Amino acid sequence: MIINDIFINVNEFVPNDNVKDVTIIITHGIAEYSKYYEYAAKFFQNKGFNVLTYDLRGHGKSFGKRGYVDSYKDFLSDLNELILYAKKKTKKVFLVGHSLGGVITNTYAAKYGNVDGVIISAAPSDFYKSLRKIRFLPYNLLMKNKKIFTNFYDKRLTTVNNYEKDILDLDYYYLKLPAEVMIRGMRVLKKNFKNYRVPLLVIHSKKDPIVSYDNSQNTYNKAATKDKEIILYENSYHNLFNDIEKDLILNDILNWVNKRIWKII
């Protein structure tokens, strides 16, 4: 799909039975791509939801410099175009965002709020520890080309270590990418928590060794919406959608969304 003059890889899972007039859009985390959310997409498809997964620009099959983004606003604009596309097909739209994708989704929801609900998974809600030292520096100039190498076999990602890395996973990303989202985007999110009015479900594992669940508690506490819920899990690590509690998590999300399909907020 051409979005904002660039090819963005979008996968659409159209339901055949028990069709609900709802689209769920899933935004993945840094360095990975939509492949890791196919299980979740098919789960919701089988429950009657239209589902869109996509690769962030610079990730997966999408075009753009690999592991790089000019501005966090590009991610928000891409997501907005997907929402507009989804609204042409279904009456309601819900967003799911994991980790970096959760920050993108949260920032979008807090600033624009033109969706029917948001599910945020294991996402930072404040300046990430490793980036705090550079947030007052001109990182665009000083560290623009600095690369951060990835490890998809990091034992902190899942308890089951079941990743099958392929050529579409990023071997590295540029520091500018997380800095744009976790610094510039985070400033927008923190400023707009008071405007966060859409229904919100926050999910996290208490054992997450990469992003502390305190971040999700902070999101829950600061979001202005009155329709909000937080669910903390006991046995998973960071990547909830690929860990041992994934079926429980998907059913919790399903129940939460179903309750809000007909609810007037």
Buried (B, 14 or more C-beta within 10 A) or exposed (E): BEBEEBBBBBBBBEBEEEEBEBBBBBBBBBBBBBBBBBEBBEBBBBBBBBBBBBBBBBBBBBBBEBBBBBBBBBBBBBBBBBBEBBBEBBEBBBBBBBBBBBBBBBBBBBBBBEBBBBBBBBBBBBBBEEBEEBBEEEBBEEBEEEEBEBEBEBEBBBBEEEBEEEEBBBBEBBBBBBBBBBBBBBBBBBEBBEBBBBBBBBBBBEBBEBBBBEBBBBBBEBBBBEBBBBBBBEEBBBBBBBBBBBEBBBEBBBEBBBEBBEEEE
